Amino acid sequence: MGTIADDYRIAVDGFARRLAAVGDRWHLPTPCSEWDVRALVAHVLDEQLWIPPLMAGETIAKVGDRFSGDMIGEHAMASWTAATAAAERGASADGLGQRIVHLSMSDTPADSYLREVTTDTVIHTWDLARALGVDDTLDPALVAKALAQLEPVAEAWRAGGVLGARVEVPDDAGTQDRLLALTGRRP
């Protein structure tokens, strides 16, 4: 079984494969109704950019507007690769389990924070794949971990507006379909 840093790398690699397929289709709608492909990619990229300073102990206030504006730029893959390489270095540094990140909602163990970002990346990989009409099959191990992480907090996140209404799926639905349904997506 891999570490959270290993899971993070698998998740960002999966997103990168779908990102490579975007081409000029930045304005396609996504399953996240408020976002087109560009806005979805910007959101996921933004999450990666925050990892290094937060893992280094910076606060939200100290980071400030460092990542405001168009962080995708003209070369989305280069921006993605640079951001995730820096994030991976921060995530794989020694002592991940002992570090605390200072999030807006609370101080959080760094490994829990990285698990949340990994889970969000996995879910948005499906969103991007669906928008582009490419393979939307997610890594089964990551899907199982994401489902295990989200099930206990889903209703609180839903109440906070982070997740859509749960979608009903058959009792025998696979893990990926159950994860997607939990987040308000129609598998």
KETOR-260084 format. One record per residue: residue number from 1; residue in three letters; z, y, x of N, C-alpha, C in turn. Coordinates in Angstrom, 1 decimal, padded with zeros to 4 digits. Layout:
! residues N
{r NUM; 'ala'; {Z; Y; X}; {Z; Y; X}; {Z; Y; X}} ...
This chain:
! residues 187
{r 1; 'met'; {000.0; -001.2; 000.8}; {000.0; 000.0; 000.0}; {000.0; 001.2; 000.9}} {r 2; 'gly'; {-000.9; 002.2; 000.6}; {-001.0; 003.4; 001.4}; {000.1; 004.4; 001.1}} {r 3; 'thr'; {000.1; 005.4; 002.0}; {001.1; 006.5; 001.8}; {000.5; 007.5; 000.9}} {r 4; 'ile'; {001.2; 008.5; 000.5}; {000.7; 009.6; -000.4}; {-000.4; 010.3; 000.4}} {r 5; 'ala'; {-000.2; 010.5; 001.7}; {-001.3; 011.1; 002.5}; {-002.6; 010.3; 002.4}} {r 6; 'asp'; {-002.5; 009.0; 002.4}; {-003.7; 008.1; 002.3}; {-004.3; 008.3; 000.9}} {r 7; 'asp'; {-003.4; 008.3; -000.1}; {-003.9; 008.5; -001.5}; {-004.6; 009.8; -001.6}} {r 8; 'tyr'; {-004.0; 010.9; -001.0}; {-004.6; 012.2; -001.1}; {-006.1; 012.2; -000.5}} {r 9; 'arg'; {-006.2; 011.5; 000.7}; {-007.5; 011.5; 001.3}; {-008.5; 010.7; 000.4}} {r 10; 'ile'; {-008.1; 009.6; -000.2}; {-009.0; 008.9; -001.0}; {-009.4; 009.8; -002.2}} {r 11; 'ala'; {-008.5; 010.5; -002.8}; {-008.8; 011.4; -003.9}; {-009.8; 012.5; -003.6}} {r 12; 'val'; {-009.5; 013.2; -002.4}; {-010.4; 014.3; -002.1}; {-011.8; 013.8; -001.7}} {r 13; 'asp'; {-011.8; 012.6; -001.1}; {-013.2; 012.0; -000.8}; {-013.9; 011.7; -002.0}} {r 14; 'gly'; {-013.2; 011.2; -003.1}; {-013.9; 010.9; -004.3}; {-014.4; 012.2; -005.0}} {r 15; 'phe'; {-013.7; 013.3; -004.9}; {-014.1; 014.5; -005.4}; {-015.3; 015.0; -004.6}} {r 16; 'ala'; {-015.2; 014.9; -003.3}; {-016.3; 015.4; -002.4}; {-017.6; 014.7; -002.8}} {r 17; 'arg'; {-017.6; 013.4; -003.1}; {-018.8; 012.7; -003.4}; {-019.5; 013.3; -004.7}} {r 18; 'arg'; {-018.7; 013.6; -005.6}; {-019.2; 014.3; -006.8}; {-019.7; 015.7; -006.6}} {r 19; 'leu'; {-018.9; 016.4; -005.8}; {-019.3; 017.8; -005.4}; {-020.6; 017.8; -004.7}} {r 20; 'ala'; {-020.9; 016.8; -003.9}; {-022.2; 016.8; -003.2}; {-023.4; 016.7; -004.2}} {r 21; 'ala'; {-023.1; 016.2; -005.4}; {-024.2; 016.1; -006.4}; {-024.4; 017.3; -007.2}} {r 22; 'val'; {-023.6; 018.4; -007.0}; {-023.7; 019.5; -007.9}; {-025.1; 020.2; -007.8}} {r 23; 'gly'; {-025.6; 020.4; -006.6}; {-026.9; 021.1; -006.5}; {-026.8; 022.5; -007.1}} {r 24; 'asp'; {-027.7; 022.8; -008.0}; {-027.7; 024.1; -008.6}; {-027.1; 024.1; -010.0}} {r 25; 'arg'; {-026.3; 023.1; -010.3}; {-025.8; 022.9; -011.7}; {-024.4; 023.4; -011.9}} {r 26; 'trp'; {-024.1; 024.6; -011.3}; {-022.8; 025.2; -011.4}; {-022.4; 025.6; -012.8}} {r 27; 'his'; {-023.3; 025.8; -013.7}; {-023.0; 026.4; -015.0}; {-022.9; 025.3; -016.1}} {r 28; 'leu'; {-023.0; 024.1; -015.7}; {-022.9; 023.0; -016.7}; {-021.4; 023.0; -017.3}} {r 29; 'pro'; {-021.3; 022.7; -018.6}; {-020.0; 022.6; -019.1}; {-019.3; 021.3; -018.6}} {r 30; 'thr'; {-018.0; 021.4; -018.6}; {-017.1; 020.2; -018.2}; {-016.3; 019.8; -019.4}} {r 31; 'pro'; {-015.6; 018.6; -019.3}; {-014.7; 018.2; -020.3}; {-013.5; 019.2; -020.5}} {r 32; 'cys'; {-013.3; 020.0; -019.5}; {-012.3; 021.1; -019.6}; {-013.0; 022.3; -020.2}} {r 33; 'ser'; {-012.9; 022.4; -021.5}; {-013.8; 023.3; -022.3}; {-013.8; 024.8; -021.8}} {r 34; 'glu'; {-012.7; 025.2; -021.2}; {-012.7; 026.6; -020.7}; {-013.4; 026.8; -019.3}} {r 35; 'trp'; {-013.8; 025.7; -018.7}; {-014.4; 025.7; -017.4}; {-015.8; 025.2; -017.3}} {r 36; 'asp'; {-016.7; 025.8; -016.6}; {-018.0; 025.2; -016.2}; {-017.7; 024.5; -014.9}} {r 37; 'val'; {-018.8; 024.0; -014.3}; {-018.6; 023.2; -013.0}; {-018.0; 024.1; -012.0}} {r 38; 'arg'; {-018.5; 025.4; -011.8}; {-018.1; 026.2; -010.8}; {-016.6; 026.6; -011.0}} {r 39; 'ala'; {-016.1; 026.8; -012.2}; {-014.7; 027.1; -012.4}; {-013.8; 025.9; -012.1}} {r 40; 'leu'; {-014.3; 024.7; -012.5}; {-013.6; 023.5; -012.2}; {-013.4; 023.3; -010.7}} {r 41; 'val'; {-014.5; 023.4; -010.0}; {-014.5; 023.2; -008.5}; {-013.6; 024.3; -007.9}} {r 42; 'ala'; {-013.7; 025.5; -008.4}; {-012.8; 026.6; -007.9}; {-011.4; 026.3; -008.1}} {r 43; 'his'; {-011.0; 025.7; -009.2}; {-009.6; 025.3; -009.5}; {-009.1; 024.3; -008.5}} {r 44; 'val'; {-009.9; 023.2; -008.3}; {-009.5; 022.1; -007.5}; {-009.5; 022.6; -006.0}} {r 45; 'leu'; {-010.5; 023.4; -005.6}; {-010.5; 023.9; -004.2}; {-009.2; 024.8; -004.0}} {r 46; 'asp'; {-008.9; 025.6; -005.0}; {-007.7; 026.4; -004.9}; {-006.5; 025.6; -004.6}} {r 47; 'glu'; {-006.3; 024.5; -005.3}; {-005.2; 023.6; -005.1}; {-005.1; 023.1; -003.7}} {r 48; 'gln'; {-006.2; 022.8; -003.1}; {-006.3; 022.3; -001.7}; {-005.9; 023.4; -000.8}} {r 49; 'leu'; {-006.3; 024.6; -001.0}; {-006.0; 025.8; -000.1}; {-004.5; 026.1; -000.1}} {r 50; 'trp'; {-003.8; 025.8; -001.2}; {-002.4; 026.1; -001.2}; {-001.6; 025.1; -000.5}} {r 51; 'ile'; {-002.1; 023.9; -000.2}; {-001.2; 022.9; 000.4}; {-000.7; 023.3; 001.8}} {r 52; 'pro'; {-001.6; 023.8; 002.7}; {-001.0; 024.1; 004.1}; {000.1; 025.1; 004.1}} {r 53; 'pro'; {-000.1; 026.3; 003.4}; {001.0; 027.2; 003.5}; {002.3; 026.7; 002.8}} {r 54; 'leu'; {002.1; 026.0; 001.7}; {003.3; 025.6; 001.0}; {004.0; 024.5; 001.8}} {r 55; 'met'; {003.2; 023.6; 002.4}; {003.8; 022.6; 003.3}; {004.5; 023.1; 004.5}} {r 56; 'ala'; {004.1; 024.3; 004.9}; {004.7; 025.0; 006.1}; {005.9; 025.8; 005.7}} {r 57; 'gly'; {006.3; 025.8; 004.4}; {007.5; 026.4; 003.9}; {007.3; 027.8; 003.3}} {r 58; 'glu'; {006.0; 028.3; 003.2}; {005.8; 029.6; 002.6}; {006.1; 029.6; 001.1}} {r 59; 'thr'; {006.5; 030.7; 000.6}; {006.7; 030.8; -000.8}; {005.4; 031.3; -001.5}} {r 60; 'ile'; {005.4; 031.2; -002.8}; {004.3; 031.7; -003.6}; {004.1; 033.2; -003.3}} {r 61; 'ala'; {005.2; 033.9; -003.3}; {005.1; 035.4; -003.0}; {004.6; 035.7; -001.7}} {r 62; 'lys'; {004.9; 034.9; -000.7}; {004.4; 035.2; 000.7}; {002.9; 034.9; 000.8}} {r 63; 'val'; {002.5; 033.8; 000.1}; {001.0; 033.5; 000.1}; {000.3; 034.7; -000.6}} {r 64; 'gly'; {000.9; 035.2; -001.7}; {000.4; 036.3; -002.4}; {-001.1; 036.0; -002.9}} {r 65; 'asp'; {-002.0; 037.0; -002.6}; {-003.3; 036.9; -003.1}; {-004.3; 036.4; -002.0}} {r 66; 'arg'; {-003.8; 035.6; -001.1}; {-004.6; 035.1; 000.0}; {-005.8; 034.3; -000.5}} {r 67; 'phe'; {-005.6; 033.6; -001.6}; {-006.7; 032.8; -002.1}; {-007.4; 033.4; -003.3}} {r 68; 'ser'; {-007.3; 034.6; -003.5}; {-007.9; 035.3; -004.6}; {-009.4; 035.4; -004.4}} {r 69; 'gly'; {-010.2; 035.5; -005.4}; {-011.6; 035.7; -005.3}; {-012.4; 034.4; -005.2}} {r 70; 'asp'; {-013.6; 034.5; -004.8}; {-014.5; 033.3; -004.7}; {-014.3; 032.6; -003.4}} {r 71; 'met'; {-013.5; 031.5; -003.4}; {-013.2; 030.7; -002.2}; {-014.3; 029.7; -002.0}} {r 72; 'ile'; {-015.2; 029.4; -003.0}; {-016.3; 028.5; -002.8}; {-017.3; 029.0; -001.8}} {r 73; 'gly'; {-017.7; 030.2; -002.0}; {-018.7; 030.8; -001.1}; {-020.0; 030.3; -001.3}} {r 74; 'glu'; {-020.9; 030.4; -000.4}; {-022.3; 030.0; -000.4}; {-022.4; 028.5; -000.1}} {r 75; 'his'; {-021.5; 027.9; 000.6}; {-021.6; 026.6; 001.1}; {-020.3; 025.8; 000.6}} {r 76; 'ala'; {-020.4; 025.3; -000.6}; {-019.3; 024.6; -001.3}; {-018.8; 023.5; -000.5}} {r 77; 'met'; {-019.7; 022.6; 000.0}; {-019.2; 021.4; 000.8}; {-018.4; 021.9; 002.0}} {r 78; 'ala'; {-018.9; 022.9; 002.7}; {-018.2; 023.3; 003.9}; {-016.8; 023.9; 003.6}} {r 79; 'ser'; {-016.8; 024.6; 002.5}; {-015.5; 025.2; 002.0}; {-014.5; 024.1; 001.6}} {r 80; 'trp'; {-015.1; 023.1; 000.9}; {-014.2; 021.9; 000.5}; {-013.8; 021.2; 001.7}} {r 81; 'thr'; {-014.6; 020.9; 002.7}; {-014.3; 020.1; 003.9}; {-013.2; 020.8; 004.7}} {r 82; 'ala'; {-013.4; 022.1; 004.9}; {-012.4; 022.9; 005.7}; {-011.0; 022.9; 005.0}} {r 83; 'ala'; {-011.0; 023.1; 003.7}; {-009.8; 023.2; 002.9}; {-009.1; 021.9; 002.9}} {r 84; 'thr'; {-009.8; 020.8; 002.7}; {-009.1; 019.5; 002.6}; {-008.7; 019.0; 004.0}} {r 85; 'ala'; {-009.4; 019.3; 005.0}; {-009.0; 019.0; 006.4}; {-007.7; 019.6; 006.7}} {r 86; 'ala'; {-007.6; 020.9; 006.4}; {-006.3; 021.6; 006.7}; {-005.2; 021.1; 005.8}} {r 87; 'ala'; {-005.5; 020.8; 004.6}; {-004.5; 020.2; 003.7}; {-004.0; 018.8; 004.2}} {r 88; 'glu'; {-005.0; 018.1; 004.6}; {-004.6; 016.7; 005.1}; {-003.7; 016.8; 006.3}} {r 89; 'arg'; {-004.0; 017.7; 007.2}; {-003.1; 017.9; 008.4}; {-001.7; 018.2; 007.9}} {r 90; 'gly'; {-001.6; 019.1; 007.0}; {-000.2; 019.5; 006.5}; {000.4; 018.4; 005.8}} {r 91; 'ala'; {-000.3; 017.6; 005.1}; {000.2; 016.5; 004.3}; {000.6; 015.3; 005.1}} {r 92; 'ser'; {000.0; 015.1; 006.3}; {000.2; 013.9; 007.1}; {001.2; 014.2; 008.2}} {r 93; 'ala'; {001.7; 015.4; 008.3}; {002.7; 015.8; 009.3}; {004.0; 015.0; 009.1}} {r 94; 'asp'; {004.7; 014.7; 010.2}; {006.0; 014.0; 010.1}; {007.0; 014.7; 009.1}} {r 95; 'gly'; {007.8; 013.9; 008.5}; {008.8; 014.5; 007.7}; {008.4; 014.9; 006.3}} {r 96; 'leu'; {007.3; 014.4; 005.8}; {006.9; 014.8; 004.5}; {008.0; 014.6; 003.4}} {r 97; 'gly'; {008.6; 013.5; 003.5}; {009.6; 013.1; 002.5}; {010.9; 014.0; 002.6}} {r 98; 'gln'; {011.1; 014.7; 003.7}; {012.2; 015.6; 003.9}; {011.9; 017.1; 003.6}} {r 99; 'arg'; {010.6; 017.4; 003.5}; {010.3; 018.8; 003.3}; {010.3; 019.2; 001.8}} {r 100; 'ile'; {010.5; 020.5; 001.6}; {010.6; 021.1; 000.3}; {009.5; 022.1; 000.2}} {r 101; 'val'; {008.8; 022.2; -000.9}; {007.8; 023.2; -001.1}; {008.4; 024.1; -002.2}} {r 102; 'his'; {008.1; 025.4; -002.1}; {008.6; 026.4; -003.0}; {007.5; 026.8; -004.0}} {r 103; 'leu'; {007.6; 026.1; -005.1}; {006.6; 026.4; -006.2}; {007.2; 027.4; -007.2}} {r 104; 'ser'; {006.3; 027.9; -008.0}; {006.7; 028.9; -009.0}; {007.8; 028.4; -009.9}} {r 105; 'met'; {007.7; 027.1; -010.3}; {008.6; 026.6; -011.3}; {009.9; 026.1; -010.6}} {r 106; 'ser'; {009.9; 025.7; -009.4}; {011.1; 025.2; -008.7}; {010.8; 024.8; -007.3}} {r 107; 'asp'; {011.8; 024.6; -006.5}; {011.7; 024.0; -005.2}; {011.5; 022.5; -005.5}} {r 108; 'thr'; {010.5; 021.9; -004.8}; {010.0; 020.5; -005.1}; {009.9; 019.8; -003.8}} {r 109; 'pro'; {010.3; 018.5; -003.8}; {010.0; 017.7; -002.6}; {008.5; 017.7; -002.3}} {r 110; 'ala'; {008.1; 017.8; -001.0}; {006.7; 017.9; -000.6}; {005.9; 016.7; -001.0}} {r 111; 'asp'; {006.5; 015.5; -001.0}; {005.7; 014.3; -001.3}; {005.5; 014.3; -002.9}} {r 112; 'ser'; {006.4; 014.8; -003.7}; {006.1; 014.9; -005.1}; {005.0; 016.0; -005.4}} {r 113; 'tyr'; {005.1; 017.1; -004.7}; {004.0; 018.1; -004.9}; {002.7; 017.5; -004.5}} {r 114; 'leu'; {002.6; 016.8; -003.4}; {001.3; 016.2; -003.0}; {000.8; 015.2; -003.9}} {r 115; 'arg'; {001.7; 014.4; -004.5}; {001.4; 013.5; -005.5}; {000.8; 014.2; -006.8}} {r 116; 'glu'; {001.4; 015.3; -007.2}; {000.8; 016.1; -008.3}; {-000.6; 016.6; -008.0}} {r 117; 'val'; {-000.8; 017.1; -006.8}; {-002.1; 017.6; -006.5}; {-003.1; 016.5; -006.4}} {r 118; 'thr'; {-002.7; 015.3; -005.9}; {-003.6; 014.2; -005.8}; {-003.9; 013.7; -007.3}} {r 119; 'thr'; {-003.0; 013.6; -008.1}; {-003.2; 013.2; -009.5}; {-004.2; 014.2; -010.2}} {r 120; 'asp'; {-004.0; 015.5; -010.0}; {-004.9; 016.5; -010.6}; {-006.3; 016.3; -010.0}} {r 121; 'thr'; {-006.4; 016.1; -008.8}; {-007.7; 015.9; -008.1}; {-008.4; 014.7; -008.7}} {r 122; 'val'; {-007.7; 013.6; -008.9}; {-008.3; 012.4; -009.5}; {-008.8; 012.7; -010.9}} {r 123; 'ile'; {-008.0; 013.3; -011.7}; {-008.4; 013.6; -013.1}; {-009.7; 014.6; -013.1}} {r 124; 'his'; {-009.6; 015.6; -012.3}; {-010.8; 016.5; -012.2}; {-012.0; 015.9; -011.6}} {r 125; 'thr'; {-011.8; 014.9; -010.8}; {-013.0; 014.1; -010.3}; {-013.8; 013.5; -011.5}} {r 126; 'trp'; {-013.0; 013.0; -012.4}; {-013.7; 012.4; -013.6}; {-014.4; 013.6; -014.4}} {r 127; 'asp'; {-013.7; 014.7; -014.5}; {-014.3; 015.8; -015.2}; {-015.6; 016.3; -014.6}} {r 128; 'leu'; {-015.6; 016.4; -013.2}; {-016.8; 016.8; -012.5}; {-017.9; 015.7; -012.7}} {r 129; 'ala'; {-017.6; 014.5; -012.5}; {-018.6; 013.4; -012.7}; {-019.2; 013.4; -014.1}} {r 130; 'arg'; {-018.4; 013.6; -015.1}; {-018.9; 013.7; -016.5}; {-019.8; 014.8; -016.7}} {r 131; 'ala'; {-019.4; 016.0; -016.1}; {-020.3; 017.2; -016.3}; {-021.6; 017.0; -015.6}} {r 132; 'leu'; {-021.6; 016.3; -014.5}; {-022.9; 016.1; -013.7}; {-023.7; 014.8; -014.2}} {r 133; 'gly'; {-023.1; 014.0; -015.0}; {-023.7; 012.7; -015.4}; {-023.9; 011.7; -014.3}} {r 134; 'val'; {-022.9; 011.7; -013.3}; {-022.9; 010.7; -012.2}; {-021.7; 009.7; -012.5}} {r 135; 'asp'; {-021.6; 008.8; -011.6}; {-020.6; 007.7; -011.8}; {-019.2; 008.3; -011.9}} {r 136; 'asp'; {-018.6; 008.0; -013.0}; {-017.2; 008.6; -013.3}; {-016.1; 007.5; -013.1}} {r 137; 'thr'; {-016.4; 006.4; -012.4}; {-015.4; 005.4; -012.2}; {-014.5; 005.9; -011.1}} {r 138; 'leu'; {-013.2; 005.9; -011.3}; {-012.2; 006.4; -010.4}; {-011.6; 005.3; -009.6}} {r 139; 'asp'; {-011.0; 005.6; -008.5}; {-010.4; 004.5; -007.7}; {-009.2; 003.9; -008.5}} {r 140; 'pro'; {-009.3; 002.6; -008.8}; {-008.3; 002.0; -009.7}; {-006.8; 002.1; -009.2}} {r 141; 'ala'; {-006.6; 002.1; -007.9}; {-005.2; 002.2; -007.4}; {-004.7; 003.6; -007.7}} {r 142; 'leu'; {-005.6; 004.6; -007.4}; {-005.2; 006.0; -007.7}; {-004.9; 006.3; -009.2}} {r 143; 'val'; {-005.8; 005.7; -010.0}; {-005.6; 005.8; -011.4}; {-004.3; 005.3; -011.9}} {r 144; 'ala'; {-003.9; 004.1; -011.4}; {-002.7; 003.5; -011.8}; {-001.5; 004.4; -011.3}} {r 145; 'lys'; {-001.6; 004.9; -010.1}; {-000.5; 005.8; -009.6}; {-000.4; 007.1; -010.4}} {r 146; 'ala'; {-001.6; 007.6; -010.8}; {-001.6; 008.9; -011.6}; {-001.0; 008.6; -013.0}} {r 147; 'leu'; {-001.4; 007.5; -013.6}; {-000.9; 007.2; -014.9}; {000.7; 007.0; -014.8}} {r 148; 'ala'; {001.2; 006.3; -013.8}; {002.6; 006.2; -013.6}; {003.3; 007.5; -013.4}} {r 149; 'gln'; {002.7; 008.4; -012.7}; {003.3; 009.7; -012.5}; {003.3; 010.6; -013.8}} {r 150; 'leu'; {002.2; 010.5; -014.5}; {002.0; 011.4; -015.7}; {002.8; 010.9; -016.9}} {r 151; 'glu'; {002.9; 009.6; -017.1}; {003.5; 009.1; -018.4}; {004.9; 009.7; -018.6}} {r 152; 'pro'; {005.8; 009.8; -017.7}; {007.1; 010.4; -018.0}; {007.1; 011.9; -018.2}} {r 153; 'val'; {006.1; 012.6; -017.8}; {006.1; 014.1; -017.9}; {005.1; 014.6; -018.8}} {r 154; 'ala'; {004.3; 013.7; -019.4}; {003.1; 014.2; -020.2}; {003.5; 015.1; -021.3}} {r 155; 'glu'; {004.5; 014.7; -022.1}; {004.8; 015.5; -023.2}; {005.3; 016.9; -022.8}} {r 156; 'ala'; {006.1; 017.0; -021.7}; {006.6; 018.3; -021.2}; {005.4; 019.1; -020.8}} {r 157; 'trp'; {004.4; 018.5; -020.1}; {003.3; 019.2; -019.6}; {002.4; 019.7; -020.8}} {r 158; 'arg'; {002.3; 018.8; -021.8}; {001.5; 019.1; -023.0}; {002.1; 020.3; -023.7}} {r 159; 'ala'; {003.5; 020.3; -023.8}; {004.1; 021.5; -024.4}; {003.9; 022.7; -023.6}} {r 160; 'gly'; {003.7; 022.6; -022.3}; {003.5; 023.8; -021.5}; {002.0; 024.2; -021.4}} {r 161; 'gly'; {001.2; 023.5; -022.2}; {-000.3; 023.8; -022.2}; {-001.1; 023.3; -021.1}} {r 162; 'val'; {-000.5; 022.4; -020.3}; {-001.2; 021.8; -019.1}; {-002.1; 020.7; -019.5}} {r 163; 'leu'; {-001.7; 019.9; -020.5}; {-002.5; 018.8; -021.0}; {-002.9; 019.0; -022.5}} {r 164; 'gly'; {-004.1; 018.5; -022.8}; {-004.5; 018.5; -024.2}; {-003.8; 017.5; -025.0}} {r 165; 'ala'; {-004.1; 017.4; -026.3}; {-003.5; 016.4; -027.2}; {-003.9; 015.0; -026.8}} {r 166; 'arg'; {-003.0; 014.1; -026.8}; {-003.3; 012.7; -026.5}; {-004.4; 012.2; -027.4}} {r 167; 'val'; {-005.3; 011.5; -026.8}; {-006.4; 010.8; -027.5}; {-006.0; 009.4; -027.7}} {r 168; 'glu'; {-006.3; 008.9; -028.9}; {-005.9; 007.4; -029.2}; {-007.0; 006.6; -028.5}} {r 169; 'val'; {-006.6; 005.5; -027.9}; {-007.5; 004.5; -027.3}; {-006.9; 003.1; -027.8}} {r 170; 'pro'; {-007.8; 002.1; -027.8}; {-007.3; 000.8; -028.2}; {-006.2; 000.3; -027.3}} {r 171; 'asp'; {-005.4; -000.6; -027.8}; {-004.2; -001.2; -027.1}; {-004.7; -001.9; -025.8}} {r 172; 'asp'; {-005.9; -002.4; -025.8}; {-006.4; -003.1; -024.6}; {-007.3; -002.3; -023.7}} {r 173; 'ala'; {-007.2; -000.9; -023.9}; {-007.9; 000.0; -023.0}; {-007.5; -000.2; -021.6}} {r 174; 'gly'; {-008.5; 000.0; -020.7}; {-008.2; -000.1; -019.3}; {-007.3; 001.1; -018.8}} {r 175; 'thr'; {-006.9; 001.0; -017.6}; {-006.0; 002.0; -017.0}; {-006.6; 003.3; -016.9}} {r 176; 'gln'; {-007.9; 003.4; -016.5}; {-008.6; 004.7; -016.4}; {-008.7; 005.3; -017.8}} {r 177; 'asp'; {-009.1; 004.6; -018.8}; {-009.2; 005.1; -020.2}; {-007.8; 005.6; -020.7}} {r 178; 'arg'; {-006.7; 004.9; -020.4}; {-005.4; 005.3; -020.8}; {-005.0; 006.6; -020.1}} {r 179; 'leu'; {-005.3; 006.7; -018.8}; {-005.0; 007.9; -018.1}; {-005.7; 009.1; -018.7}} {r 180; 'leu'; {-007.0; 008.9; -018.9}; {-007.8; 010.0; -019.5}; {-007.3; 010.4; -020.9}} {r 181; 'ala'; {-007.0; 009.4; -021.7}; {-006.5; 009.7; -023.1}; {-005.2; 010.4; -023.0}} {r 182; 'leu'; {-004.3; 010.1; -022.1}; {-003.0; 010.7; -021.9}; {-003.2; 012.2; -021.6}} {r 183; 'thr'; {-004.2; 012.5; -020.9}; {-004.5; 013.9; -020.5}; {-005.3; 014.7; -021.6}} {r 184; 'gly'; {-005.6; 014.0; -022.7}; {-006.4; 014.7; -023.7}; {-007.9; 014.6; -023.6}} {r 185; 'arg'; {-008.4; 013.7; -022.7}; {-009.8; 013.5; -022.5}; {-010.3; 012.3; -023.3}} {r 186; 'arg'; {-011.5; 012.4; -023.7}; {-012.1; 011.2; -024.4}; {-012.9; 010.4; -023.4}} {r 187; 'pro'; {-012.3; 009.2; -023.1}; {-013.0; 008.3; -022.1}; {-014.4; 007.8; -022.6}} 
